[in-house]
Amino acid sequence: MDIKNAQLDVDNWIKEHGVRYFNELTNMAQLTEEVGEVARIIARRYGEQSEKESDKNKDLGEELADVVFVVLCLANQTGVNLQEAFDKKMALKSKRDHDRHRNNEKLK
């Protein structure tokens, strides 16, 4: 699924099930909360923190999907065409960073 269709899917879900979008500030707080949940899993599962028993069944994919959902909500309610913005960003990064990482000694 492309980003444009994902934005449409989220908008349709909001209209059918969500009543309305939370306001932008609430969604920003929600995004921060969801990113925190991703950080918790990463820090404990892949980092140096001990993973608590209650965290062992947490699904990283589900938490990442929560982040994407809220980002799509924010894009919709602020009028951002995220597909267009993402394509533009990838073109910029491809041009700007073409050799940058290949020449990074830290990555070898």
Secondary structure as the mmCIF struct_conf table of DSSP 4:
data_model
#
loop_
_struct_conf.conf_type_id
_struct_conf.id
_struct_conf.beg_label_comp_id
_struct_conf.beg_label_asym_id
_struct_conf.beg_label_seq_id
_struct_conf.end_label_comp_id
_struct_conf.end_label_asym_id
_struct_conf.end_label_seq_id
HELX_RH_AL_P HELX_RH_AL_P1 ILE A 3 TRP A 13
HELX_RH_PI_P HELX_RH_PI_P1 ILE A 14 GLY A 18
BEND BEND1 VAL A 19 ARG A 20
HELX_LH_PP_P HELX_LH_PP_P1 TYR A 21 ASN A 23
HELX_RH_AL_P HELX_RH_AL_P2 GLU A 24 ARG A 45
TURN_TY1_P TURN_TY1_P1 TYR A 46 TYR A 46
BEND BEND2 GLY A 47 GLN A 49
HELX_LH_PP_P HELX_LH_PP_P2 SER A 50 LYS A 52
HELX_RH_3T_P HELX_RH_3T_P1 GLU A 53 ASP A 55
TURN_TY1_P TURN_TY1_P2 LYS A 56 ASN A 57
HELX_RH_AL_P HELX_RH_AL_P3 LEU A 60 THR A 78
TURN_TY1_P TURN_TY1_P3 GLY A 79 GLY A 79
HELX_RH_AL_P HELX_RH_AL_P4 LEU A 82 ARG A 96
TURN_TY1_P TURN_TY1_P4 ASP A 97 ASN A 103
HELX_RH_3T_P HELX_RH_3T_P2 GLU A 105 LEU A 107
#
